[in-house]
Structures are given as structure tokens and as C-alpha cells.
Amino acid sequence: MRILMVCLGNICRSPIAEGVLQHKIRQHGLNWTVDSAGTGSYHVGEAPHRFSQKICLSNGIDISHQRARRFKAVDLEKFDIIYVMAPDVHDDIKNMVGHTAPGMHKVVLFLNELAPGSNAAVPDPWYGPEEGYRHVFELISRTCDAIIEKYKRG
């Protein structure tokens, strides 16, 4: 399975989600790949936010090697599932590739795996203090557990 995590800038939420899911995939011995991207281009080439790196590292996950990249239309073909961190990110992708683009059915809200039909957003911690990253990490970790339970039998 090939999974893409997408947020706005690809320095806070989606790098955490990529790192957490990769970590859990290894723990479960699954042959999945995970990547992340952002719909905006303002952080392309940058490492994840320092608080994203810090919260992950405090949980035994090193995401310092990741670099932000922008979502591309070809990602709809490359990945089996594209998890977006918020409804506005879903809208950004639709606007980038077109509402009826082949593969748009693969673009789903990340938190719907934890709370089906909630259509909730993973809070964007970029604007707040370090504590917000801890909350986001915990939310992402629980959702990644739900994803693994849902798909591990393959």
C-alpha cells in the first residue's frame, strides 16, 4: 500500500503523520510506503518545523531527514490513499487537479479513519505553542493505529 499524507505547508501535520505511520508500519512488519506533501509551495525543501521534529523525536521517531514538497497531480496516480489533514486541504487538491480528476476518490480526510463521517480537521499547530504539537501528535498516532487496523489484513 502506498499512502500520502497532505497538509498545507508540509512542515507540521503531514510530516508528523508520515513519520508516525512509517514507525508503526515497521513495528507491524508491513510492506507499505508513506510520503507527505503540502498544497502550498511556501516551505518546499525545508525540514519539518522544529516542534514537529521535537515531539516526534521524544517519541522515538526521527523526521529530520524529511523535506517539504508540493502536492502534484501525478500523486493521484502514484498513491493508493491520499490522506488530507483538513477539509481546506481537500478543497485545495480539488482546485489544483479538478473536481472530477481521476483518482480524486482516493483523497480522504485523515481523521475520518478515527471518527468516520466526522470530516474533522487535524488542528494546525503552526500558529501556536509547542503544546499544540503534542496534542496533534497524539491525535495522529491514534489515527495511524486505526489505519493499520483497517488495512493490515490487506
Residue pairs with C-beta under 8 A, 6 or more apart in sequence:
1 30
1 32
1 33
1 80
1 81
1 151
1 154
2 32
2 33
2 35
2 78
2 79
2 80
2 81
3 21
3 32
3 33
3 34
3 35
3 79
3 80
3 81
3 82
3 83
3 147
4 34
4 35
4 36
4 37
4 71
4 75
4 78
4 79
4 81
4 82
4 83
5 13
5 14
5 15
5 17
5 18
5 21
5 34
5 35
5 36
5 37
5 83
5 85
5 110
6 14
6 36
6 37
6 38
6 39
6 71
6 82
6 83
6 84
6 85
6 89
6 93
7 13
7 14
7 36
7 38
7 39
7 84
7 85
7 86
7 89
7 122
7 124
8 38
8 39
8 40
8 85
8 86
8 88
8 89
8 92
8 124
9 38
9 40
9 42
9 43
9 68
9 126
10 36
10 37
10 38
10 40
10 43
10 44
10 68
10 69
10 70
11 38
11 43
11 46
11 47
11 48
11 49
11 52
11 68
11 126
12 48
12 49
12 51
12 52
12 124
12 125
12 126
12 133
12 136
13 85
13 122
13 124
13 125
13 136
13 140
14 36
14 37
14 38
14 85
15 36
15 48
15 49
15 52
15 63
15 66
15 68
16 48
16 52
16 55
16 56
16 63
16 133
16 136
16 137
16 140
17 36
17 83
17 85
17 110
17 122
17 140
17 143
17 144
18 34
18 35
18 36
18 63
18 66
19 56
19 61
19 62
19 63
19 66
20 56
20 59
20 61
20 137
20 140
20 141
20 144
21 32
21 34
21 144
21 147
21 148
22 34
22 61
23 60
23 61
24 144
24 145
24 148
25 32
25 34
25 148
28 148
28 152
30 148
30 152
35 79
36 66
36 69
37 68
37 69
37 70
37 71
37 72
37 75
38 44
38 68
38 69
38 70
38 71
39 70
39 71
39 89
39 92
39 93
39 96
40 70
40 92
41 70
43 68
44 68
44 69
44 70
45 67
45 68
45 69
46 67
46 68
47 53
47 64
47 66
47 67
47 68
48 56
48 63
48 64
48 66
48 68
49 125
49 126
49 133
51 125
51 130
51 133
52 63
52 125
52 133
53 62
53 63
53 64
54 130
54 133
55 130
55 133
55 134
55 136
55 137
56 62
56 63
56 137
57 63
57 64
59 137
59 141
71 92
71 93
71 96
73 96
73 97
73 101
75 82
76 82
76 97
76 101
76 102
76 103
76 104
76 106
76 107
77 102
77 103
79 106
80 106
81 106
81 108
82 93
82 106
82 107
82 108
83 108
83 109
83 110
83 113
83 147
84 90
84 93
84 107
84 108
84 109
84 110
85 110
85 121
85 122
85 124
86 109
86 121
86 122
86 124
87 109
87 119
87 121
88 121
90 107
90 109
93 104
93 107
94 101
94 104
94 107
97 103
97 104
98 104
109 118
109 119
109 120
109 121
110 122
110 140
110 143
111 118
111 119
111 120
111 121
111 122
111 139
111 143
112 118
112 119
112 120
113 143
113 146
113 147
113 150
114 139
114 142
114 143
114 146
122 136
122 139
122 140
123 132
123 135
123 136
123 139
125 132
125 133
125 135
125 136
